[in-house]
Amino acid sequence: MGPLLLIGSFFLMIVLGVPISFALGVAALITGAYLGVPLMVVLQKVADGMDSFSLMAIPFFILAGAIMAHGGIAQRIVDFSSLIVGWMRGGLASVNIIASMFFGGISGSSVADTSSIGAIMIPVMEKKGYDTDFAVNVTITSSTQGIIIPPSHNAIIYAWAAGGGVSIAGLFMAGVVPGILVGLGLLVVSLIISFQRGYPRERMVSFREAMVITKDAILGLGAAVIIIGGILSGIFTPTESSAIAVVYAFLITFFVYKDIPISAFPKLLFDSVKTVAMVMFLIGSSSAFGYFLAYLRIPASVTHFMLSLTQNRVLLLILVNIMLLALGTIMDMAPLILITTPILLPVMNSIGVDPVHFGIILMLNLGIGLCTPPVGSTLFVGCAIGKISIEDVAKTIWPFYVAMIAVLILVTYVPHVTMWLPGLLAGR
């Protein structure tokens, strides 16, 4: 009865429209009352879930991303990307993808990427003759790179949900190659469609203009260099690097670029605090929910059930991918990481899948879910910017899905793609 009450009450509240963080907490309270667990114990589990040094990186990365998204860094990255790929057929589509690759490596957020890069690129692409559905499709799918390419606060959430035994630095490095592969796959699709529809190339700029654009972009990209370089060199922990990223973004935005006044900082801080509050409350609620998952031995039961269906590694990975892709269409990414990790990670451990490898598989699956209806937050943001209905976008987005799923299959069944860079750095 306990497992049925925990899972059943959670999904009942989701159906009734209760926010996921509240649904997790209330399901834990109901189950605790049924099992006779004192209320104080449940509340203590909520507090314990948020009491983690590594989680302090999340608010800093969110604030750094907010400063960069509004402070002119996105525009300079777009200009720099145009130098690299603007000359190609459908150059603005390629610029969109490459810019998302660079900006994702700074903000670590798909929604931040879509709202900042999309606000710049979608109107410009429409003005140059690109179809709106194509511009939105490119923007929302390319923004998923920010989830995988470091730094990613979703990787931090996964490391916490996995029990703290997964290296955040290892996850960051494991996401580099898969994230680039996603970008390359989307580039191929966008080039094919651009040739079919006859989209234009961008003009070449002078050498002097190119130098100015490069200089401005390097300052913005310096945040990613500081974060990743500091972690790999051992100078900073991920939490320390996130704090330094905030200081760097603040100085570059308000004292070098000066695109927005320093008076805008309190609003950016307030918006970031609201986001952090939601994320941390979600983590606390999921901690209590996870406590009852373990108490009721639900992960062990799921592992036993899935292994009873098949012990074939290939088939189990197919089942897990299908499950995650389906869940990603109806729930947001962070809660799914917190809910599914303690359930599915034991299954992956039983068939020899490295926890770092599974983390990238998980985030790639759920990143695709952000672009799929009916509950794709990145899809919603992109459609709002492009002023186009989700139905119109859904009709033409499937080639981009194919590219991302192809990368997902490669990452799933060729572990070396994910584990090569972390292994290389660990053996340095």
C-alpha positions as CSV (number, residue, x, y, z in Angstrom):
1,M,0.0,0.0,0.0
2,G,2.8,2.4,0.8
3,P,4.4,2.5,-2.7
4,L,0.9,2.8,-4.3
5,L,0.1,5.7,-1.9
6,L,3.4,7.5,-2.6
7,I,3.3,7.2,-6.4
8,G,-0.4,7.4,-6.7
9,S,-0.9,10.6,-4.7
10,F,2.0,12.3,-6.6
11,F,0.5,11.6,-10.0
12,L,-3.0,12.4,-8.8
13,M,-1.8,15.9,-7.8
14,I,0.0,16.3,-11.1
15,V,-3.2,15.5,-12.9
16,L,-5.1,18.1,-10.7
17,G,-2.5,20.7,-11.8
18,V,-0.6,21.0,-8.5
19,P,3.0,22.3,-9.0
20,I,5.5,19.5,-9.0
21,S,7.4,20.7,-6.0
22,F,4.3,20.8,-3.9
23,A,3.1,17.4,-5.3
24,L,6.4,15.8,-4.2
25,G,6.2,17.3,-0.8
26,V,2.5,16.5,-0.2
27,A,3.0,12.9,-1.4
28,A,5.8,12.5,1.1
29,L,3.7,13.9,3.9
30,I,0.7,11.7,3.1
31,T,3.0,8.6,2.9
32,G,4.8,9.5,6.1
33,A,1.5,9.9,7.9
34,Y,0.3,6.5,6.7
35,L,3.6,4.8,7.7
36,G,3.6,6.5,11.1
37,V,6.8,8.5,10.3
38,P,6.9,11.7,12.5
39,L,6.2,14.9,10.7
40,M,9.5,16.3,12.0
41,V,11.4,13.5,10.3
42,V,9.8,14.4,6.9
43,L,10.6,18.1,7.4
44,Q,14.1,17.2,8.4
45,K,14.6,15.4,5.1
46,V,13.4,18.5,3.3
47,A,16.0,20.6,5.1
48,D,18.8,18.0,4.6
49,G,18.1,17.9,0.9
50,M,19.1,21.6,0.6
51,D,22.0,21.4,3.0
52,S,24.7,20.7,0.5
53,F,27.8,22.7,-0.4
54,S,27.8,21.5,-4.0
55,L,24.2,22.8,-4.5
56,M,25.5,26.3,-3.7
57,A,26.8,26.3,-7.3
58,I,23.3,26.4,-8.7
59,P,22.3,29.9,-7.5
60,F,25.6,31.3,-8.7
61,F,25.3,29.8,-12.1
62,I,21.7,31.0,-12.4
63,L,22.7,34.5,-11.5
64,A,25.7,34.5,-13.9
65,G,23.5,33.2,-16.7
66,A,20.9,36.0,-16.0
67,I,23.6,38.7,-16.1
68,M,25.1,37.3,-19.4
69,A,21.7,36.8,-21.0
70,H,20.7,40.5,-20.5
71,G,24.1,42.2,-20.7
72,G,25.1,42.1,-24.3
73,I,27.2,38.9,-24.3
74,A,24.6,37.0,-26.3
75,Q,24.7,39.6,-29.2
76,R,28.5,39.5,-29.3
77,I,28.5,35.7,-29.4
78,V,26.0,35.8,-32.3
79,D,28.3,38.2,-34.2
80,F,31.3,36.0,-33.5
81,S,29.4,32.9,-34.7
82,S,28.6,34.7,-37.9
83,L,32.3,35.1,-38.6
84,I,32.7,31.3,-38.4
85,V,29.7,29.9,-40.3
86,G,27.7,32.9,-41.7
87,W,29.2,32.3,-45.2
88,M,27.4,29.0,-45.5
89,R,24.0,28.5,-47.2
90,G,21.4,29.4,-44.6
91,G,24.1,31.0,-42.7
92,L,21.9,32.5,-40.0
93,A,20.6,29.1,-39.1
94,S,24.2,27.9,-38.6
95,V,25.0,31.1,-36.7
96,N,22.0,30.3,-34.4
97,I,23.3,26.8,-33.7
98,I,27.0,27.8,-33.1
99,A,25.9,30.8,-30.9
100,S,23.8,28.4,-28.8
101,M,26.8,26.1,-28.4
102,F,29.0,29.0,-27.2
103,F,26.3,30.6,-25.0
104,G,25.2,27.3,-23.6
105,G,28.7,26.8,-22.4
106,I,28.3,30.0,-20.4
107,S,24.8,30.0,-19.1
108,G,24.2,26.3,-18.8
109,S,20.4,26.8,-19.3
110,S,18.3,25.8,-22.3
111,V,15.6,28.4,-21.5
112,A,18.1,31.2,-21.0
113,D,19.7,30.3,-24.3
114,T,16.3,30.3,-26.1
115,S,15.2,33.6,-24.5
116,S,18.5,35.4,-25.2
117,I,19.8,34.0,-28.5
118,G,16.2,33.5,-29.8
119,A,15.2,37.1,-29.1
120,I,18.1,38.2,-31.3
121,M,18.1,35.5,-34.0
122,I,14.4,34.7,-34.7
123,P,13.4,38.3,-35.7
124,V,16.6,38.7,-37.8
125,M,16.0,35.3,-39.6
126,E,12.4,36.3,-40.4
127,K,13.6,39.6,-41.8
128,K,16.1,37.8,-44.0
129,G,13.4,35.6,-45.5
130,Y,13.6,32.5,-43.3
131,D,10.3,30.8,-42.5
132,T,9.2,31.4,-38.9
133,D,8.8,27.7,-38.1
134,F,12.3,26.9,-39.3
135,A,13.8,29.8,-37.2
136,V,12.0,28.6,-34.1
137,N,12.9,24.9,-34.7
138,V,16.6,25.8,-35.0
139,T,16.5,28.0,-31.9
140,I,14.8,25.6,-29.5
141,T,16.6,22.5,-30.5
142,S,20.0,24.1,-30.6
143,S,19.4,25.5,-27.1
144,T,19.5,21.9,-25.7
145,Q,23.3,22.1,-26.0
146,G,23.4,24.3,-23.0
147,I,22.0,21.4,-20.9
148,I,24.9,19.1,-21.8
149,I,27.9,21.4,-22.6
150,P,29.5,22.6,-19.3
151,P,28.7,24.3,-17.0
152,S,25.3,22.8,-16.5
153,H,23.3,23.2,-13.3
154,N,21.3,20.2,-14.3
155,A,24.5,18.2,-14.0
156,I,24.9,19.4,-10.5
157,I,21.3,18.4,-9.7
158,Y,22.0,14.9,-11.2
159,A,25.2,14.5,-9.1
160,W,23.2,15.4,-6.0
161,A,20.3,13.0,-6.9
162,A,22.8,10.2,-7.5
163,G,23.9,10.4,-3.9
164,G,26.8,12.7,-4.2
165,G,29.2,10.0,-5.4
166,V,29.3,11.3,-9.0
167,S,32.0,13.8,-9.8
168,I,30.6,17.1,-11.0
169,A,33.8,17.8,-12.9
170,G,33.6,14.4,-14.6
171,L,30.0,15.2,-15.6
172,F,31.0,18.5,-17.0
173,M,33.8,16.9,-19.1
174,A,31.5,14.1,-20.2
175,G,29.1,16.5,-21.7
176,V,31.5,18.3,-24.0
177,V,31.6,15.7,-26.9
178,P,27.9,14.8,-26.8
179,G,27.0,18.5,-26.7
180,I,29.1,19.2,-29.8
181,L,27.7,16.2,-31.6
182,V,24.2,17.5,-31.0
183,G,25.3,20.8,-32.6
184,L,26.9,19.1,-35.6
185,G,23.8,17.0,-36.1
186,L,21.5,20.0,-36.1
187,L,23.9,21.8,-38.5
188,V,23.6,19.0,-41.0
189,V,19.8,19.2,-40.8
190,S,19.7,23.0,-41.1
191,L,22.0,22.9,-44.1
192,I,19.9,20.4,-45.9
193,I,16.7,22.4,-45.3
194,S,18.5,25.6,-46.2
195,F,19.6,24.2,-49.6
196,Q,16.0,22.9,-50.2
197,R,14.4,26.3,-49.4
198,G,17.2,28.5,-50.9
199,Y,18.0,30.5,-47.8
200,P,20.7,33.1,-48.2
201,R,24.3,33.3,-47.1
202,E,25.6,36.2,-45.0
203,R,28.0,38.9,-46.2
204,M,31.7,38.7,-45.5
205,V,33.1,41.3,-43.1
206,S,36.4,43.1,-43.4
207,F,39.4,42.0,-41.5
208,R,39.2,45.0,-39.2
209,E,35.6,44.3,-38.3
210,A,36.4,40.6,-37.7
211,M,39.1,41.6,-35.2
212,V,36.8,43.9,-33.3
213,I,34.1,41.2,-33.2
214,T,36.5,38.6,-32.1
215,K,37.9,40.8,-29.3
216,D,34.5,41.6,-27.9
217,A,33.4,37.9,-28.1
218,I,36.5,36.6,-26.4
219,L,35.7,38.7,-23.3
220,G,32.3,37.1,-23.1
221,L,33.6,33.6,-23.7
222,G,36.2,34.1,-21.0
223,A,33.6,33.1,-18.4
224,A,33.5,29.6,-19.8
225,V,37.3,29.4,-19.9
226,I,37.5,30.5,-16.3
227,I,34.9,28.0,-15.1
228,I,36.1,25.0,-17.0
229,G,39.8,25.8,-16.7
230,G,39.6,26.5,-13.0
231,I,37.8,23.2,-12.3
232,L,40.1,21.1,-14.5
233,S,43.3,22.7,-13.1
234,G,42.1,22.1,-9.6
235,I,42.3,25.8,-8.7
236,F,38.5,26.0,-8.1
237,T,35.8,23.6,-7.0
238,P,32.6,23.8,-9.2
239,T,31.0,25.9,-6.4
240,E,33.9,28.3,-6.3
241,S,34.0,28.6,-10.1
242,S,30.3,29.5,-10.2
243,A,30.9,32.4,-7.7
244,I,33.9,33.6,-9.7
245,A,31.7,33.4,-12.9
246,V,29.2,35.8,-11.3
247,V,32.0,38.3,-10.5
248,Y,33.4,38.0,-14.0
249,A,30.0,38.4,-15.6
250,F,29.2,41.4,-13.4
251,L,32.5,43.2,-14.3
252,I,32.3,42.5,-18.0
253,T,28.6,43.4,-18.3
254,F,28.5,46.6,-16.3
255,F,32.0,48.0,-16.6
256,V,33.2,46.8,-20.1
257,Y,30.2,46.3,-22.4
258,K,28.0,48.7,-20.5
259,D,24.9,47.7,-22.6
260,I,22.7,47.9,-19.6
261,P,23.0,50.2,-16.6
262,I,24.1,49.0,-13.2
263,S,20.7,50.0,-11.9
264,A,19.4,46.9,-13.7
265,F,21.3,44.6,-11.4
266,P,18.8,44.5,-8.5
267,K,16.1,43.3,-10.9
268,L,18.4,40.6,-12.3
269,L,19.2,39.6,-8.7
270,F,15.6,39.5,-7.7
271,D,14.6,37.4,-10.8
272,S,17.5,35.0,-10.1
273,V,16.4,34.6,-6.4
274,K,12.9,33.7,-7.5
275,T,14.3,31.0,-9.8
276,V,16.7,29.7,-7.1
277,A,13.9,29.6,-4.6
278,M,11.8,27.4,-6.9
279,V,14.7,25.1,-7.7
280,M,15.8,24.7,-4.0
281,F,12.2,24.1,-2.9
282,L,11.9,21.4,-5.6
283,I,15.2,19.8,-4.4
284,G,14.0,19.8,-0.8
285,S,10.7,18.3,-1.6
286,S,12.3,15.6,-3.8
287,S,14.6,14.8,-1.0
288,A,11.7,13.9,1.2
289,F,10.1,12.0,-1.7
290,G,13.3,10.2,-2.3
291,Y,13.6,9.2,1.3
292,F,10.3,7.3,1.0
293,L,11.3,5.8,-2.3
294,A,14.3,4.3,-0.5
295,Y,12.3,3.5,2.7
296,L,9.8,1.5,0.6
297,R,12.5,-0.1,-1.5
298,I,10.9,1.1,-4.7
299,P,14.2,1.5,-6.7
300,A,15.1,-2.1,-5.7
301,S,11.7,-3.3,-6.9
302,V,12.0,-1.4,-10.2
303,T,15.4,-2.9,-10.8
304,H,14.1,-6.4,-10.0
305,F,11.1,-5.9,-12.4
306,M,13.2,-4.5,-15.3
307,L,15.8,-7.3,-14.9
308,S,13.0,-9.8,-14.9
309,L,11.8,-8.5,-18.3
310,T,15.3,-8.8,-19.8
311,Q,18.9,-8.8,-18.7
312,N,20.1,-7.8,-22.2
313,R,22.0,-4.5,-21.9
314,V,20.9,-3.3,-25.3
315,L,17.2,-3.9,-24.6
316,L,17.3,-2.4,-21.1
317,L,18.9,0.8,-22.5
318,I,16.2,1.0,-25.2
319,L,13.5,0.6,-22.5
320,V,15.1,3.3,-20.3
321,N,15.5,5.7,-23.3
322,I,11.9,5.2,-24.4
323,M,10.7,5.8,-20.8
324,L,12.7,9.0,-20.4
325,L,11.6,10.4,-23.8
326,A,8.0,9.7,-22.9
327,L,8.3,11.3,-19.4
328,G,10.1,14.3,-20.9
329,T,7.0,15.1,-22.9
330,I,4.9,15.6,-19.8
331,M,7.3,16.9,-17.1
332,D,10.0,19.4,-16.8
333,M,13.7,18.5,-16.6
334,A,14.8,19.2,-13.1
335,P,12.0,17.3,-11.3
336,L,12.5,14.3,-13.7
337,I,16.2,14.2,-12.8
338,L,15.3,14.2,-9.1
339,I,12.6,11.6,-9.4
340,T,14.1,9.2,-12.0
341,T,17.7,9.2,-10.9
342,P,17.3,7.2,-7.6
343,I,15.0,4.8,-9.4
344,L,16.9,4.1,-12.7
345,L,20.5,4.5,-11.5
346,P,20.4,1.1,-9.7
347,V,19.2,-0.5,-12.9
348,M,22.1,1.1,-14.8
349,N,24.6,0.0,-12.2
350,S,23.3,-3.6,-12.4
351,I,24.2,-3.7,-16.2
352,G,27.5,-1.9,-15.8
353,V,26.6,1.6,-17.1
354,D,28.9,4.2,-15.5
355,P,26.9,6.8,-13.4
356,V,28.6,9.6,-15.4
357,H,27.6,8.0,-18.7
358,F,24.1,7.5,-17.5
359,G,23.9,11.2,-16.4
360,I,24.6,12.3,-19.9
361,I,22.1,9.8,-21.3
362,L,19.5,11.1,-18.9
363,M,20.1,14.8,-19.6
364,L,20.1,14.2,-23.4
365,N,16.8,12.4,-23.2
366,L,15.2,15.1,-21.0
367,G,16.8,17.9,-23.2
368,I,14.8,16.5,-26.1
369,G,11.8,16.5,-23.9
370,L,12.1,20.3,-23.5
371,C,11.4,20.7,-27.2
372,T,8.4,18.4,-27.3
373,P,4.8,19.1,-26.6
374,P,2.7,19.2,-24.5
375,V,5.0,20.4,-21.7
376,G,8.2,21.6,-23.3
377,S,9.4,24.8,-21.6
378,T,11.9,25.6,-24.3
379,L,9.3,25.0,-27.0
380,F,6.9,27.4,-25.2
381,V,9.6,30.2,-25.0
382,G,10.6,29.8,-28.6
383,C,7.0,29.8,-29.9
384,A,6.3,32.9,-27.8
385,I,9.3,34.8,-29.3
386,G,8.5,33.7,-32.8
387,K,4.7,34.4,-32.3
388,I,3.8,31.1,-33.8
389,S,1.6,28.2,-32.5
390,I,3.1,25.0,-31.1
391,E,1.0,23.1,-33.7
392,D,2.7,24.8,-36.6
393,V,6.2,24.2,-35.1
394,A,5.4,20.6,-34.3
395,K,4.6,19.9,-38.0
396,T,8.1,20.7,-39.2
397,I,10.4,20.0,-36.3
398,W,10.7,16.2,-36.8
399,P,14.0,16.3,-38.8
400,F,15.7,18.0,-35.8
401,Y,14.3,15.4,-33.5
402,V,15.8,12.7,-35.8
403,A,19.3,14.4,-35.5
404,M,19.1,14.6,-31.7
405,I,17.8,11.0,-31.3
406,A,20.6,9.8,-33.6
407,V,23.1,11.4,-31.2
408,L,21.3,9.9,-28.3
409,I,21.6,6.4,-29.8
410,L,25.3,7.0,-30.4
411,V,25.9,8.3,-26.9
412,T,23.9,5.4,-25.4
413,Y,25.6,2.5,-27.1
414,V,29.1,3.9,-27.6
415,P,30.2,4.9,-24.1
416,H,33.6,6.0,-25.3
417,V,32.0,9.1,-26.9
418,T,31.0,10.3,-23.4
419,M,33.7,8.8,-21.2
420,W,36.8,9.5,-23.4
421,L,37.4,13.1,-22.2
422,P,36.8,12.4,-18.5
423,G,39.1,9.4,-18.7
424,L,41.8,11.4,-20.5
425,L,41.7,14.1,-17.9
426,A,41.6,11.6,-15.0
427,G,44.8,9.9,-16.4
428,R,46.7,13.1,-17.0
